[in-house]
Amino acid sequence: MSITIREALQLPDMVQTKLIAGAGGLDHPIRWVTIVEVLEDPSRLQEGEFLITTGFGLDGDSKRLASFIPSLARQKLSGVAIHTGFYLREIPQEFIQQADLYRLPLIEIPVEINFSTITKAILQPIVNRQFETLAYSQAIHNQMIEAALSKGGLSAIIEELAKLTGGAVTLVDALGFEVVQHGPRTSERTGEEKESAHAVSIRASREHFGSLTLSKPKHLWKELDDVALQHAATLCALEYVKERAVSATEWRLKGDFVEELLSGKEMNETELESRCRMLGYPLQGRHFVAAVRVNGQDTDSSELHQNAITLMRRLCDRQKRSYLLRERPHCLFFVLPDERTSLLLLQQLASRWEQLYPDQPMHIGVSNPCDPLPRVDRAAEEAMFALQAYPFLAAPPDFLRYSEMRGYQFLFPYHRSQESLMALWRPLLDPLIRYDTKHNMQLLETLDAYLRHNGNGLQTSQALYIHRHTLKYRITQIEEKTGCSLEDAHQRWQLHLALMARRLQQHLYPPAP
């Protein structure tokens, strides 16, 4: 689309011109040629323009002479040619020094050469290259479309781009996953070739899907490579839009199936097998449900859900694992085969999410395994219960398994209502709470500490910073008020469960502010 100053000086009509200074900028590309007799406002000039002038008004004006070259350099011109013999008999020494300093090519045009000769000499190859670029652009566009349609998707587009440019092409999605790579990587190249890498964003409808990077030795880079890169990015964006539409249909089908399972709809074996085969999910074996919630303060939950779903899909695609999905307003349900790989996928999901969105923590509750598949309705309840209890039993990026809830799983399904939980703890703990309130005591706190330290009096006294005689007195009061003996293991467990029920109730049903 352009030629460099170096190339322009080698044109037949430019042989009488002379490079005076600024040789460091000989590889500047010339985007266009501009002829200005009187340069009043350099800010009107555009980056890459090649300026031809007679220098009218410069001679004798020390201020304008001093600012002429610096002002052109600020506008990032490709170079400047001064037609001597009209207003400037020769190029000032000050121009030469500044042109070298700013690496701005400074060319002298003798009086016997016309402006039009220089203009035509430079513009003709520029225009010719623009026509070549248009033809090339159309050709590679057709080739890439053919590759995308006949060979299949993103991988075919990237492979075609690598073949056309002779470089290494890498596609990285918005979540940081390397989706496709073709061509020799930098580390595989031999010698000390200096690499040049150009990256373009893949966007459609203001949505960012990722980036496309083309790398090749710097001395082999061509402007047409950028044209090919832009075409490939556009086609990649279209592929992502198509993938999004296909995925939306797939999520809807999976979601409808899971919703029917969660609602307890009766299905015969034939229907189950047919639906699972269509969705690519294994019917046989055991399964579990993972309930996922993302806490974003200022972000739309649907956007967070979309990101979590996309991340899960990328991870499962890499492991060639299938799953079922149902989106609810405040969480996502994933149904997965009960395998070690599935748990590793959840760990990767949580860890990768924490890296990508550290300010929007992800909570994951995991059910017990179930068999057969229609029993996931109970598993979903277990996963949801673990998700509700997550904040005081786990922390991101860990996930909480129903079987590892430190005894809180025994409060299932009492958690479904505040009244059910209160009925578990009030008969035993209410007398202690009333006594503490009336006498400003800490019987409830003492009971909690005593049970946490497995009935060890010394450790409990130290934890509460009280004398052992004070602890003994409080233990006596606790046993009198509750009617339970702390020497009896069964009654200790009953008190422990009451404390857990109260904590769970306070967490799930906090008092209104």
LUMTIVO-138642 format. One line per 2 residues: number of its first residue (from 0); their letters; for each residue y, z, x of C-alpha. Coordinates in steps of 0.02 Angstrom, whole numbers. Layout:
! residues N
NUM = a = Y,Z,X | ...
//
This chain:
! residues 513
0 = ms = 0,0,0 | 114,16,152
2 = it = 129,-27,335 | 179,86,479
4 = ir = 331,69,592 | 212,21,732
6 = ea = 139,-120,628 | 311,-179,572
8 = lq = 373,-195,752 | 227,-312,788
10 = lp = 275,-435,651 | 334,-606,716
12 = dm = 508,-589,639 | 530,-417,718
14 = vq = 502,-466,900 | 688,-471,937
16 = tk = 716,-295,871 | 703,-150,993
18 = li = 638,28,973 | 774,136,1048
20 = ag = 707,312,1011 | 591,415,900
22 = ag = 427,345,966 | 340,502,901
24 = gl = 356,434,724 | 286,260,750
26 = dh = 143,295,630 | 259,340,485
28 = pi = 214,231,335 | 351,119,262
30 = rw = 350,136,72 | 501,22,43
32 = vt = 650,-57,131 | 827,-7,84
34 = iv = 987,-92,145 | 1144,16,138
36 = ev = 1312,-40,205 | 1404,123,172
38 = le = 1293,278,174 | 1392,404,72
40 = dp = 1250,512,5 | 1087,521,107
42 = sr = 1007,630,-28 | 986,474,-135
44 = lq = 860,406,-11 | 674,435,-44
46 = eg = 533,492,69 | 453,347,162
48 = ef = 599,226,143 | 648,119,291
50 = li = 839,113,304 | 935,-38,371
52 = tt = 1122,-13,397 | 1270,-77,496
54 = gf = 1335,99,524 | 1499,63,433
56 = gl = 1616,213,438 | 1522,304,575
58 = dg = 1621,248,726 | 1760,371,763
60 = ds = 1700,502,637 | 1623,639,745
62 = kr = 1564,741,596 | 1469,596,517
64 = la = 1401,542,685 | 1330,717,714
66 = sf = 1247,729,541 | 1183,550,523
68 = ip = 1009,565,602 | 976,746,543
70 = sl = 1018,699,363 | 895,553,367
72 = ar = 760,662,445 | 782,790,304
74 = qk = 745,653,177 | 586,610,274
76 = ls = 629,428,298 | 500,323,388
78 = gv = 633,255,508 | 807,183,525
80 = ai = 867,15,593 | 1049,-10,644
82 = ht = 1124,-184,648 | 1235,-177,801
84 = gf = 1381,-291,838 | 1473,-267,673
86 = yl = 1540,-88,665 | 1439,-8,805
88 = re = 1441,-108,967 | 1295,-4,1030
90 = ip = 1191,141,967 | 1271,308,1014
92 = qe = 1180,415,1141 | 1189,559,1017
94 = fi = 1081,457,894 | 952,426,1028
96 = qq = 934,609,1074 | 922,666,892
98 = ad = 798,528,845 | 682,585,984
100 = ly = 704,766,929 | 663,729,746
102 = rl = 530,598,787 | 625,474,679
104 = pl = 601,294,740 | 772,218,782
106 = ie = 773,28,796 | 913,-88,854
108 = ip = 935,-255,764 | 1038,-381,863
110 = ve = 1184,-468,778 | 1099,-639,775
112 = in = 961,-580,654 | 1000,-581,467
114 = fs = 965,-433,352 | 857,-544,241
116 = ti = 745,-592,387 | 701,-410,422
118 = tk = 684,-366,238 | 565,-510,201
120 = ai = 466,-477,360 | 428,-297,309
122 = lq = 417,-313,119 | 297,-460,120
124 = pi = 150,-365,199 | 191,-213,91
126 = vn = 182,-318,-68 | 26,-407,-6
128 = rq = -59,-240,26 | -9,-179,-147
130 = fe = -96,-331,-223 | -247,-297,-112
132 = tl = -245,-116,-167 | -240,-165,-351
134 = ay = -386,-283,-327 | -483,-153,-228
136 = sq = -440,-20,-355 | -510,-124,-496
138 = ai = -665,-167,-396 | -709,12,-349
140 = hn = -669,70,-525 | -797,-52,-593
142 = qm = -924,-2,-460 | -906,183,-496
144 = ie = -916,160,-684 | -1073,57,-660
146 = aa = -1146,193,-548 | -1101,331,-671
148 = ls = -1174,239,-821 | -1329,164,-743
150 = kg = -1380,294,-613 | -1321,450,-698
152 = gl = -1172,564,-693 | -1084,662,-559
154 = sa = -1212,636,-422 | -1202,446,-439
156 = ii = -1011,448,-433 | -1009,555,-275
158 = ee = -1144,449,-193 | -1047,289,-231
160 = la = -885,363,-162 | -973,415,0
162 = kl = -1047,239,16 | -880,151,-16
164 = tg = -779,258,105 | -909,298,236
166 = ga = -858,482,227 | -933,647,171
168 = vt = -896,691,-10 | -911,865,-85
170 = lv = -888,915,-268 | -850,1099,-298
172 = da = -829,1162,-475 | -698,1284,-539
174 = lg = -816,1431,-508 | -837,1388,-324
176 = fe = -1010,1310,-337 | -1048,1160,-229
178 = vv = -1115,1044,-364 | -1147,885,-264
180 = qh = -1130,834,-81 | -1159,663,-2
182 = gp = -1130,597,173 | -1136,684,343
184 = rt = -1054,855,348 | -927,895,484
186 = se = -1054,1000,579 | -1174,851,583
188 = rt = -1052,731,666 | -1074,698,850
190 = ge = -938,702,981 | -766,777,962
192 = ek = -704,668,819 | -555,747,733
194 = es = -589,762,548 | -468,723,408
196 = ah = -507,797,237 | -417,751,76
198 = av = -448,849,-85 | -398,809,-263
200 = si = -408,919,-417 | -521,868,-561
202 = ra = -424,895,-722 | -429,841,-903
204 = sr = -323,904,-1048 | -241,1033,-933
206 = eh = -412,1107,-893 | -465,1125,-712
208 = fg = -647,1079,-680 | -651,1087,-490
210 = sl = -603,986,-337 | -666,832,-247
212 = tl = -652,823,-58 | -674,671,55
214 = sk = -693,700,242 | -707,572,383
216 = pk = -645,547,561 | -456,537,561
218 = hl = -448,371,655 | -559,290,523
220 = wk = -456,350,374 | -379,215,264
222 = el = -253,224,124 | -380,138,13
224 = dd = -492,290,35 | -363,390,-63
226 = va = -370,261,-202 | -559,275,-211
228 = lq = -546,465,-210 | -426,465,-358
230 = ha = -539,349,-458 | -689,459,-423
232 = at = -593,616,-477 | -547,533,-642
234 = lc = -727,485,-677 | -786,660,-629
236 = al = -662,732,-755 | -735,619,-890
238 = ey = -910,674,-843 | -860,856,-858
240 = vk = -783,825,-1029 | -945,740,-1083
242 = er = -1047,883,-1010 | -940,1007,-1105
244 = av = -972,915,-1269 | -1160,908,-1237
246 = sa = -1163,1092,-1188 | -1067,1140,-1345
248 = te = -1201,1058,-1451 | -1338,1141,-1350
250 = wr = -1254,1313,-1365 | -1238,1290,-1553
252 = lk = -1423,1246,-1571 | -1475,1390,-1459
254 = gd = -1356,1507,-1548 | -1421,1460,-1720
256 = fv = -1600,1489,-1662 | -1560,1658,-1585
258 = ee = -1462,1710,-1739 | -1614,1674,-1848
260 = ll = -1721,1777,-1729 | -1597,1921,-1730
262 = sg = -1588,1921,-1919 | -1777,1940,-1928
264 = ke = -1810,1772,-2011 | -1994,1737,-2032
266 = mn = -2055,1586,-1932 | -2231,1520,-1914
268 = et = -2306,1479,-1745 | -2284,1292,-1767
270 = el = -2097,1307,-1805 | -2070,1427,-1661
272 = es = -2159,1313,-1539 | -2063,1160,-1600
274 = rc = -1892,1246,-1586 | -1930,1317,-1413
276 = rm = -1992,1149,-1349 | -1835,1063,-1412
278 = lg = -1724,1191,-1323 | -1830,1194,-1165
280 = yp = -1870,1380,-1180 | -2046,1451,-1148
282 = lq = -2121,1530,-1305 | -2265,1618,-1219
284 = gr = -2253,1779,-1121 | -2134,1926,-1136
286 = hf = -1945,1914,-1157 | -1793,2026,-1144
288 = va = -1614,2022,-1206 | -1459,2046,-1099
290 = av = -1299,2094,-1191 | -1144,2044,-1090
292 = rv = -965,2098,-1118 | -812,2051,-1015
294 = ng = -662,2166,-1020 | -503,2064,-1001
296 = qd = -339,2148,-1042 | -225,1996,-1057
298 = td = -352,1856,-1070 | -421,1774,-1226
300 = ss = -602,1833,-1252 | -659,1657,-1297
302 = el = -597,1594,-1128 | -688,1735,-1038
304 = hq = -846,1699,-1138 | -832,1516,-1090
306 = na = -818,1561,-906 | -966,1680,-915
308 = it = -1073,1550,-1006 | -1028,1416,-879
310 = lm = -1067,1533,-734 | -1236,1579,-810
312 = rr = -1277,1396,-838 | -1236,1352,-657
314 = lc = -1347,1494,-592 | -1492,1449,-707
316 = dr = -1478,1264,-664 | -1494,1308,-480
318 = qk = -1652,1409,-513 | -1715,1284,-644
320 = rs = -1728,1427,-770 | -1703,1413,-957
322 = yl = -1625,1540,-1075 | -1565,1561,-1253
324 = lr = -1388,1611,-1296 | -1293,1682,-1443
326 = er = -1106,1715,-1439 | -1036,1858,-1541
328 = ph = -850,1902,-1556 | -859,2042,-1426
330 = cl = -1014,2003,-1323 | -1144,1873,-1273
332 = ff = -1331,1888,-1302 | -1443,1802,-1173
334 = vl = -1630,1792,-1208 | -1728,1770,-1047
336 = pd = -1911,1767,-994 | -1967,1938,-930
338 = er = -1981,1886,-748 | -1911,1951,-585
340 = ts = -1809,1791,-567 | -1719,1827,-731
342 = ll = -1663,1998,-668 | -1606,1920,-505
344 = ll = -1504,1793,-606 | -1418,1936,-697
346 = qq = -1379,2020,-530 | -1306,1856,-465
348 = la = -1206,1835,-626 | -1129,2008,-611
350 = sr = -1095,1994,-423 | -1020,1820,-434
352 = we = -913,1871,-583 | -843,2020,-487
354 = ql = -794,1903,-344 | -712,1777,-461
356 = yp = -629,1898,-583 | -610,2070,-501
358 = dq = -484,2127,-632 | -597,2085,-780
360 = pm = -756,2187,-758 | -920,2128,-832
362 = hi = -1038,2251,-918 | -1221,2205,-945
364 = gv = -1350,2300,-1049 | -1533,2247,-1035
366 = sn = -1670,2284,-1163 | -1852,2328,-1139
368 = pc = -1970,2178,-1134 | -2035,2118,-1303
370 = dp = -2183,2012,-1354 | -2190,1900,-1454
372 = lp = -2021,1811,-1460 | -1978,1855,-1642
374 = rv = -1965,2038,-1590 | -1804,2005,-1495
376 = dr = -1710,2078,-1645 | -1761,2253,-1588
378 = aa = -1730,2204,-1406 | -1554,2147,-1450
380 = ee = -1518,2318,-1525 | -1581,2403,-1368
382 = am = -1473,2289,-1259 | -1321,2323,-1367
384 = fa = -1351,2511,-1358 | -1362,2501,-1168
386 = lq = -1201,2398,-1169 | -1111,2529,-1275
388 = ay = -1167,2669,-1159 | -1131,2568,-1001
390 = pf = -960,2643,-953 | -1025,2819,-921
392 = la = -1195,2771,-851 | -1159,2621,-738
394 = ap = -1021,2525,-650 | -997,2340,-609
396 = pd = -1079,2240,-535 | -1236,2338,-582
398 = fl = -1319,2313,-751 | -1393,2450,-860
400 = ry = -1573,2436,-917 | -1625,2522,-1078
402 = se = -1772,2602,-989 | -1656,2679,-858
404 = mr = -1526,2762,-969 | -1563,2937,-900
406 = gy = -1635,2996,-1065 | -1499,2926,-1177
408 = qf = -1625,2798,-1242 | -1704,2941,-1340
410 = lf = -1546,2946,-1446 | -1587,2772,-1512
412 = py = -1560,2739,-1659 | -1457,2896,-1692
414 = hr = -1311,2808,-1606 | -1286,2697,-1759
416 = sq = -1181,2829,-1846 | -1069,2972,-1794
418 = es = -1149,3085,-1925 | -1324,3059,-1853
420 = lm = -1268,3109,-1679 | -1171,3259,-1743
422 = al = -1325,3318,-1837 | -1418,3326,-1671
424 = wr = -1295,3436,-1577 | -1193,3537,-1703
426 = pl = -1326,3666,-1755 | -1349,3715,-1572
428 = ld = -1180,3689,-1492 | -1057,3730,-1631
430 = pl = -1079,3919,-1607 | -1038,3900,-1422
432 = ir = -885,3792,-1457 | -818,3915,-1586
434 = yd = -846,4063,-1468 | -761,3972,-1324
436 = tk = -612,3929,-1434 | -593,4106,-1500
438 = hn = -619,4200,-1337 | -558,4069,-1212
440 = mq = -728,4063,-1130 | -831,3922,-1051
442 = ll = -1004,3945,-1125 | -1026,3759,-1162
444 = et = -970,3711,-986 | -1086,3844,-913
446 = ld = -1235,3779,-1012 | -1201,3601,-953
448 = ay = -1188,3655,-770 | -1343,3766,-782
450 = lr = -1450,3624,-850 | -1378,3498,-726
452 = hn = -1432,3613,-583 | -1608,3634,-657
454 = gn = -1584,3817,-697 | -1537,3864,-519
456 = gl = -1422,4015,-538 | -1349,4011,-362
458 = qt = -1303,3825,-371 | -1230,3847,-546
460 = sq = -1123,3996,-492 | -1057,3898,-343
462 = al = -1020,3745,-450 | -922,3850,-577
464 = yi = -842,3964,-445 | -902,4121,-536
466 = hr = -1000,4277,-484 | -1187,4279,-520
468 = ht = -1163,4430,-636 | -1036,4329,-736
470 = lk = -1162,4187,-748 | -1298,4307,-805
472 = yr = -1182,4374,-941 | -1140,4198,-1001
474 = it = -1324,4147,-1004 | -1360,4297,-1115
476 = qi = -1218,4247,-1232 | -1281,4067,-1239
478 = ee = -1457,4121,-1285 | -1392,4238,-1420
480 = kt = -1275,4108,-1498 | -1399,3963,-1495
482 = gc = -1560,4060,-1527 | -1641,3969,-1381
484 = sl = -1719,4041,-1225 | -1668,3953,-1065
486 = ed = -1835,4008,-991 | -1925,3895,-1115
488 = ah = -1938,3714,-1052 | -1948,3641,-1228
490 = qr = -1794,3734,-1287 | -1699,3687,-1128
492 = wq = -1739,3504,-1165 | -1677,3528,-1344
494 = lh = -1511,3596,-1279 | -1500,3457,-1149
496 = la = -1525,3326,-1285 | -1391,3409,-1391
498 = lm = -1266,3397,-1248 | -1311,3214,-1221
500 = ar = -1289,3177,-1407 | -1117,3257,-1405
502 = rl = -1062,3158,-1251 | -1127,2997,-1327
504 = qq = -1037,3031,-1491 | -873,3065,-1400
506 = hl = -894,2901,-1306 | -944,2791,-1453
508 = yp = -831,2873,-1582 | -676,2937,-1492
510 = pa = -553,3033,-1600 | -408,2932,-1668
512 = p = -247,2957,-1566
//
